[in-house]
Amino acid sequence: MNTQEKIWQRAALAARLMAVAPSARKDAALDEVARLLEKHSEEWRAAQFDDVTAACKAGRAAAITTQQELATAADDIFDLSLSAEPIGASNGGTHTQNGTRLQTVKAPLGAVGILCGTRPLWVMRAVALAIKTGNAVVVGIDNDFGGAMQLGVELWRQSLQKAGLPVDVVQATDAPVDMLTDGVPLKKLFVDDTYPLPLPATRLPLTRVEQPRVTAYTDDTVAVERAVEWALDWATASAATAGELLLVNRHQATALLPLLKDAADSKKLTLTGCEEAAAMMNISTETDWLAAAPDRLRVRLVDSLNQALALTQVCGQGHIAALLTDSCEAARRFGVAAEAAVVATNVPLTAAQLCDGLCLGMGFGADNGPVGFDAFTVNKQTVSD
């Protein structure tokens, strides 16, 4: 039996043990790793600095973790330890005609895989969700820039041991592509969106976790000053992720765009736009509406809500669609028709807050919306008398 086969075997066994592990022990492991993450913050940041340096040399996008980001990740994991036990939760059940009781009960997936790119703190949160839901995890790490994640796996194993759980609940492999082959006992694979593509074909269910992008539309029923403030609120948050596409109703453009340009300049926010918007604001013309653009806010003029909805589907990533309107009918139509995991109407909260599944009590952000307990569990039907 080779090294990889041993990893899969240990993961499958650990998953069976975790399925019946007491809630208190799982929560103790999360509590301990949150403490260790803060205790080893300097060591983590040093390792991650080396990872980022190597990634940049390889032409990969990566960012250095700040002390605040580490503290936030630790707090998120600790907060998760305080949440209710998800395993065993049921829908209350129904009774069939012959008196048999039928219930839908949450159960762990088993052994899951996570391919780590250059966002190890996201992986730490994902592992926390997996453990909370009674699963085992195999983390695929690129040895060229995986120092921080290797440290993270070691912190998890120390925490599991202290909590009285099998240390093989969390393992690392330096052969991540092997996780995509037949014969691996993984039930699902989560992929950090910075992991290099293309991925080989796999039969495993894939959840690709991506940075969110916001498609925001302001119609002609709201005051232009309010629209500018709302748009920049979203753009300021989106700039740290993958940028915002702002759709402006053409009837409002003459009054709104000059104010938007002045406000963006004061915040040192770069604007690009369609030819018409670019001419009105004396800015560069946007050439790629489909790519992520964390360095700028892109502005495009539309004639109607229907056109805005169509562009939301074409240009957005299906993560967040936002609308500012004083029309109840427009809000209703947008809420029903916008193809996005999170639809925000007249909400002044930032994109980062809405995308963060932990803030929503659901886990973390993904390309198909916030990912939480449901992504790491299955529904089982139980029949009893």
Beta strands, then each sheet from edge to edge (+ up, - down):
strand 1: 94-95
strand 2: 101-108
strand 3: 111-115
strand 4: 136-140
strand 5: 170-173
strand 6: 188-192
strand 7: 206-209
strand 8: 214-218
strand 9: 244-249
strand 10: 271-273
strand 11: 284-285
strand 12: 297-302
strand 13: 320-324
strand 14: 342-345
strand 15: 377-384
sheet 1: 1+ 2- 15+
sheet 2: 5+ 4+ 3+ 6+ 7+
sheet 3: 11+ 10+ 12+ 9+ 8+ 13+ 14+
end
